[in-house]
Amino acid sequence: MDAMFYYCSSLKEINVSNFNTHKVINMSYMFYRCYELNELNLSNFNTNNVIDMDYMFSDCSSLTELNLSNFNTNKAEFMRNMFSGCSSQLQNKIKAQYKNIKKYAFDN
């Protein structure tokens, strides 16, 4: 799923609720620079085997709602800049709700 929606700058909405992700190991750059995307529900994503989440939501500057309620990041080794370029409001919300996401996933 690496770079699946990479630079889909006009993408405003997407339904990924039926994606089967239980064997996925790489989700890096998946939604990178999806500037117009404002809401994303990934609560059905099985991330138990994902190792790489680098830049997954980076530069999604319009993203205000992101549901990661079932995200398992225990195997994730790479989370660099996962949320860089997202609004500070979204980053603060993610930091408060999901304690298992590494510090370097956010802007400094």
C-alpha distance (Angstrom), angle and dihedral (degrees) to the residues before:
residue distance angle dihedral
M1 . . .
D2 3.78 . .
A3 3.83 109.0 .
M4 3.81 92.2 -10.0
F5 3.82 94.4 152.8
Y6 3.81 95.1 19.3
Y7 3.80 112.2 164.1
C8 3.81 94.9 -6.9
S9 3.77 85.1 154.3
S10 3.83 95.1 172.0
L11 3.82 95.8 46.6
K12 3.81 106.3 121.8
E13 3.80 101.8 171.4
I14 3.77 139.3 6.1
N15 3.78 135.8 178.2
V16 3.79 111.8 -141.3
S17 3.80 96.7 160.9
N18 3.81 93.6 116.2
F19 3.79 96.8 49.0
N20 3.80 113.2 124.0
T21 3.79 104.2 -141.3
H22 3.79 103.8 159.8
K23 3.83 93.9 111.6
V24 3.80 97.2 40.1
I25 3.81 117.0 118.1
N26 3.82 100.6 170.7
M27 3.81 124.9 53.6
S28 3.79 96.9 151.8
Y29 3.81 116.6 143.5
M30 3.81 89.4 2.3
F31 3.82 95.2 143.1
Y32 3.80 97.6 13.2
R33 3.81 113.0 157.5
C34 3.79 95.8 -1.7
Y35 3.79 86.5 151.4
E36 3.82 97.7 176.2
L37 3.81 98.1 45.2
N38 3.80 107.5 111.9
E39 3.80 105.4 169.1
L40 3.78 131.5 32.7
N41 3.79 130.1 174.5
L42 3.79 113.1 -162.3
S43 3.80 95.9 159.9
N44 3.82 90.4 120.1
F45 3.81 93.9 53.6
N46 3.79 114.6 113.8
T47 3.80 103.6 -148.2
N48 3.80 97.9 168.4
N49 3.82 92.4 119.2
V50 3.80 100.6 35.6
I51 3.79 113.3 123.2
D52 3.81 101.1 169.1
M53 3.81 123.9 51.3
D54 3.82 97.5 149.7
Y55 3.83 112.7 153.0
M56 3.81 90.9 -8.7
F57 3.84 94.7 151.2
S58 3.79 99.1 11.7
D59 3.81 115.4 149.2
C60 3.80 93.7 8.2
S61 3.79 86.0 139.7
S62 3.84 96.4 168.9
L63 3.79 95.0 49.5
T64 3.80 108.7 119.3
E65 3.82 102.5 155.8
L66 3.80 121.9 46.4
N67 3.80 121.5 166.3
L68 3.79 111.3 -159.0
S69 3.80 94.5 154.4
N70 3.82 95.7 138.3
F71 3.79 98.2 35.6
N72 3.78 112.1 135.7
T73 3.79 110.5 -164.1
N74 3.80 97.6 172.2
K75 3.82 93.1 114.5
A76 3.79 95.8 36.4
E77 3.79 108.3 117.8
F78 3.79 96.3 167.9
M79 3.80 121.4 52.6
R80 3.80 100.4 140.4
N81 3.80 113.5 158.6
M82 3.78 91.1 -14.0
F83 3.82 90.7 156.6
S84 3.80 102.1 20.0
G85 3.78 112.1 136.7
C86 3.81 92.0 24.8
S87 3.79 117.5 118.8
S88 3.79 116.6 -80.1
Q89 3.81 87.7 -123.6
L90 3.81 91.5 59.3
Q91 3.79 92.1 43.8
N92 3.80 91.4 51.6
K93 3.80 91.1 48.0
I94 3.82 91.5 50.9
K95 3.82 92.2 46.7
A96 3.81 90.6 51.9
Q97 3.81 96.3 45.8
Y98 3.80 102.6 37.7
K99 3.79 113.0 43.6
N100 3.82 93.2 173.9
I101 3.82 94.7 69.7
K102 3.79 111.6 101.7
K103 3.83 121.3 -113.9
Y104 3.79 94.8 -119.0
A105 3.80 89.9 62.5
F106 3.82 88.4 78.6
D107 3.80 137.1 62.2
N108 3.79 113.8 -88.1
